[in-house]
Amino acid sequence: MDIKKDIKSLSLSELKAEMELIGEKAFRAKQLYEWMHVKLARDYDEMTNISNNLKQKIKDKYEYTSLKKLMVQTSKIDGTKKYLFELSDGNLVESVWMKYHHGNSVCISSQVGCRMGCRFCASTLDGLERGLLPSEMLDQIYAISRDTGERVSNVVVMGTGEPLDNYDNLLKFIYMLTDENGLNISQRNITVSTCGIVENMKRLADEQLQITLALSLHGSTQEKRQELMPIARKYSINEVVDACRYYFEKTGRRITFEYSLVGGINDTDEDADNLCQLIGGLNCHINLIPVNPIKEREYVESEKKDIQNFKNKLEKKHINVTIRREMGRDIDGACGQLRRRIGGQK
């Protein structure tokens, strides 16, 4: 039996080629693309200007990705919403919608599970199941746009999964999300987070996109980083920071460093000094993240005075730094709290 192609993962040019293959005119591709990526149709039946004959033809030939919304939790603190979606194979992913004064942001997942094993993160506890297709990444945004009735202006690929471990699908997702024929979100409003897969950071740099690259650093030395992030055994801290320099040289885009402050582990004066030396001279911004507790680990967040002291030390060295305002913490929607299993289910 032929495996059906995933129609929502096809670019407009690919869709035009498909329409020609099945004996349809190229303008049909534009109509279909608009229904999927602008009008955010949930299925073929919502496409009112497509004939029943063509609908049947494409239903038989193409899979239509449409995530099933299982649950929405809304934060009582800040109105952040966490969505639980079911994929067509029964796997689950989570996404987070955050309302800021400058627009609405959606944090999406790029994989079902994760194999990176970062010690303070819930998303990696069950390992990796699979990478998400471009359509499955896009439809997290589409489903949330439909549900809230509001436009999404910023997208952060920082949910479950390591985006650069799903490189080809991620790249296609970015091109489709920023395509003028789709949602047309500016590349500058997209952030991709990575824990540091060096060769793919360089590949991404060579694409010369205008997206923001955010590196999960979390340690000021190789030893500290390795304690928290197993990937540091494969790529040294200097290699990863060099890849960030390369990204900046190729794109001119300021690098963001994510640094989770773990009480007594990586929040000392010495850590701050080491961090300043490590990233000195690089056009960057540091996001200090008070680590979010997860029940499976014993890590605790740093004391408020230690967080402020750490920030002050970096600022004295003229490093651009902010303490991240955590959104959705009461619904486990904050950094490092998303997970693959819900209540013991996959």
C-alpha positions in Angstrom: 0.0 0.0 0.0 1.3 3.5 -0.9 2.1 5.7 2.0 0.2 9.0 1.6 2.2 12.1 1.2 1.7 14.7 3.9 0.1 17.6 2.0 0.6 20.2 4.7 4.4 19.7 4.7 4.6 20.5 1.0 5.9 23.9 -0.1 3.8 25.8 -2.6 6.2 24.9 -5.5 6.0 21.2 -4.4 2.2 21.4 -4.2 2.1 22.9 -7.7 4.2 19.9 -9.0 1.8 17.5 -7.2 -1.3 19.1 -8.8 0.3 18.7 -12.2 1.0 15.1 -11.5 -2.6 14.4 -10.8 -3.8 16.3 -13.8 -4.9 19.5 -12.1 -4.1 23.1 -12.9 -1.4 24.9 -11.0 -3.8 27.5 -9.5 -5.4 24.8 -7.5 -2.2 24.5 -5.5 -2.4 28.2 -4.6 -6.0 27.7 -3.4 -5.2 24.6 -1.3 -2.1 26.3 0.1 -4.1 29.3 1.2 -6.8 27.1 2.9 -4.1 25.2 4.8 -1.7 28.0 5.7 -3.7 31.3 5.8 -7.3 30.3 6.5 -6.1 27.4 8.7 -8.7 24.9 7.6 -8.9 21.8 9.8 -9.7 19.4 7.0 -10.5 19.3 3.3 -14.2 19.7 3.9 -13.8 23.3 5.1 -12.4 24.2 1.7 -15.5 25.7 0.1 -14.1 26.7 -3.3 -12.6 23.2 -4.0 -14.8 20.9 -6.0 -16.0 17.6 -4.5 -14.3 15.8 -7.2 -10.9 17.3 -6.4 -11.5 16.9 -2.7 -12.0 13.2 -3.2 -8.9 12.9 -5.4 -6.7 14.6 -2.8 -8.3 12.8 0.2 -7.3 9.5 -1.5 -3.8 10.6 -2.2 -2.7 12.9 0.6 -2.6 12.8 4.4 -4.0 16.0 6.1 -2.3 16.8 9.4 -4.6 18.4 11.9 -3.7 18.1 15.6 -6.3 17.0 18.0 -6.6 19.4 21.0 -6.9 17.2 24.1 -6.5 19.7 26.9 -5.8 23.4 27.6 -4.6 24.7 30.9 -4.7 28.4 31.7 -2.4 30.0 34.2 -4.1 31.9 37.0 -1.0 34.0 37.3 -0.5 35.4 33.8 -3.1 33.9 31.4 -0.5 31.7 29.7 -2.1 28.6 28.1 -0.6 25.2 27.8 -2.0 23.0 25.0 -1.8 19.2 24.9 -2.2 17.9 21.3 -2.5 14.4 20.0 -0.8 13.5 16.7 -2.2 11.1 14.1 -0.1 8.2 15.5 -1.4 8.7 19.1 1.7 10.5 20.4 1.3 13.7 22.4 3.0 17.0 22.2 2.7 20.2 24.3 2.8 23.9 23.2 2.5 27.1 25.1 0.8 30.4 24.2 2.0 33.5 25.9 0.5 37.0 25.7 3.0 39.9 25.9 2.4 43.6 25.3 4.4 43.3 22.1 2.3 40.5 20.7 1.4 36.8 21.2 4.2 34.2 21.3 3.8 30.5 20.8 6.4 28.0 22.1 6.3 24.8 20.0 7.7 21.3 20.3 9.9 20.0 17.6 10.1 16.3 18.6 8.0 13.8 20.6 10.3 13.4 23.6 14.0 14.2 23.5 17.3 12.3 23.7 19.6 15.0 25.0 19.2 14.1 28.6 19.7 17.5 30.2 19.6 16.9 34.0 17.1 19.6 34.9 14.6 19.1 32.1 11.4 17.1 32.2 11.1 16.8 28.5 13.9 14.3 28.2 12.8 11.9 30.9 11.2 9.3 28.5 13.8 9.6 25.7 13.1 10.3 22.1 10.1 8.9 20.2 10.5 10.7 16.9 10.9 14.1 15.2 7.9 16.1 14.1 7.0 16.8 10.5 6.9 20.4 9.3 3.1 20.2 9.2 3.0 19.0 12.9 5.2 22.0 13.9 3.1 24.4 11.9 -0.2 23.0 13.1 0.6 23.7 16.7 0.6 27.4 15.8 -2.4 27.1 13.5 -4.5 25.2 16.2 -3.6 27.8 18.8 -4.4 30.7 16.5 -7.8 29.1 15.8 -8.5 28.5 19.5 -7.5 31.9 20.8 -8.8 33.8 17.7 -5.6 35.9 17.9 -2.7 36.3 15.5 0.6 34.8 16.6 3.5 37.2 16.0 6.4 35.4 17.6 7.4 31.7 17.5 9.9 30.0 19.8 11.0 26.5 19.0 11.9 25.7 22.6 9.3 23.2 23.6 9.9 19.4 23.9 12.8 18.2 21.7 16.1 19.4 20.3 15.2 21.3 17.1 18.6 20.7 15.5 18.2 17.0 16.1 15.3 17.3 13.6 17.2 19.6 11.2 15.6 19.0 7.8 12.1 19.2 9.1 12.9 22.3 11.2 14.4 24.1 8.2 11.4 23.4 6.0 9.1 24.5 8.8 10.9 27.9 9.1 10.7 28.5 5.3 7.0 27.6 5.3 6.2 29.7 8.3 7.9 32.8 6.9 6.6 32.3 3.3 4.6 35.3 2.1 2.0 32.8 0.8 1.4 31.4 4.4 1.3 33.1 7.8 4.2 35.2 6.7 5.8 35.6 10.1 9.0 37.6 10.0 12.2 35.5 10.3 13.3 38.0 12.9 10.4 36.9 15.1 11.5 33.3 15.2 13.8 31.9 17.8 15.3 28.4 17.6 16.9 26.9 20.8 19.6 24.3 20.8 21.7 22.6 23.4 24.6 22.7 20.9 24.7 20.3 17.9 27.7 22.0 16.4 27.6 20.8 12.8 23.9 21.7 12.5 24.5 25.1 14.1 27.0 25.8 11.3 24.6 24.4 8.6 21.9 26.8 10.0 24.4 29.7 9.9 25.1 28.9 6.2 21.4 29.3 5.4 21.9 33.0 6.4 18.4 33.2 7.9 17.4 36.2 10.1 16.2 34.0 12.9 17.6 34.2 16.5 19.7 31.3 17.6 19.4 30.6 21.4 22.1 28.3 22.9 21.3 26.5 26.1 24.6 27.0 27.9 23.8 26.4 31.6 27.4 26.1 32.6 30.4 28.5 32.7 33.0 25.8 32.3 33.3 22.4 30.4 33.1 20.5 33.8 30.0 22.4 35.0 28.2 22.1 31.6 29.0 18.4 31.4 27.5 17.8 34.8 24.2 19.3 33.7 24.2 18.5 29.9 25.4 15.1 28.6 25.8 16.6 25.1 28.8 18.5 26.4 30.7 15.2 26.3 30.4 15.2 22.6 30.9 19.0 21.9 33.1 21.0 24.2 32.0 24.3 25.6 34.5 26.1 23.5 33.4 24.3 20.3 29.8 25.4 20.9 30.6 29.0 21.6 32.8 29.1 18.5 29.8 27.8 16.5 27.8 30.8 18.0 30.6 33.1 16.8 30.3 31.6 13.4 26.5 32.0 13.4 26.9 35.7 14.2 29.6 36.2 11.5 27.3 34.6 8.9 24.0 36.2 9.8 24.8 39.4 11.8 22.2 38.1 14.3 22.9 38.6 18.0 23.2 35.3 19.9 21.0 34.5 22.9 22.5 32.4 25.7 20.0 30.6 27.9 21.5 30.0 31.4 19.5 28.2 34.0 20.6 29.1 37.5 20.7 26.1 39.7 21.2 26.8 43.4 24.8 26.0 44.6 25.7 24.4 41.2 26.3 27.2 38.6 25.4 30.5 40.3 28.6 31.5 42.1 30.8 34.6 41.6 33.4 32.3 40.0 30.7 31.0 37.6 29.9 34.6 36.6 33.6 35.5 36.1 34.1 32.3 34.0 31.0 33.1 31.9 32.3 36.6 31.2 35.6 35.2 29.9 33.9 32.5 27.8 31.6 34.8 25.8 33.7 38.0 25.9 33.6 40.0 22.7 30.6 38.2 21.3 27.5 40.2 20.4 25.1 38.4 22.6 22.3 38.5 25.2 22.1 36.3 28.2 18.8 35.1 29.5 19.2 34.1 33.2 16.5 31.5 34.0 15.8 30.6 37.6 15.7 26.8 37.2 12.1 25.4 37.3 11.7 22.6 39.8 10.6 19.2 38.4 9.7 16.4 40.8 12.1 13.9 39.2 15.2 15.9 40.1 16.6 17.5 43.2 17.8 20.7 41.7 16.5 24.0 43.3 16.5 27.5 42.0 19.1 30.0 43.1 18.3 32.5 45.9 16.9 35.8 44.6 20.0 37.7 46.0 22.3 35.3 44.1 20.4 35.7 40.9 20.6 39.5 41.2 24.3 39.3 42.1 25.0 37.1 39.1 23.2 39.6 36.8 25.1 42.6 38.3 28.5 40.9 37.7 27.7 40.3 34.1 26.5 43.9 33.6 29.7 45.2 35.1 31.5 43.5 32.2 29.0 45.2 29.7 27.2 42.0 28.9 23.5 42.4 27.9 21.5 40.3 30.4 18.0 39.9 31.6 16.3 37.6 34.2 13.6 35.8 32.4 10.1 36.4 33.6 8.6 32.9 33.8 5.3 32.4 32.2 2.9 29.5 33.0 4.9 28.1 35.9 1.8 27.1 37.8 0.7 24.9 34.9 4.1 23.3 34.3 4.4 25.4 31.1 7.7 27.1 31.9 11.2 26.3 30.7 12.2 22.6 31.3 8.8 21.6 32.6 7.1 20.1 29.4 7.1 16.4 29.3 6.0 13.6 27.0 3.8 11.6 29.4 0.7 13.0 31.0 -0.6 11.3 34.0 1.4 8.1 33.2 0.1 8.0 29.6 2.3 8.2 26.6 
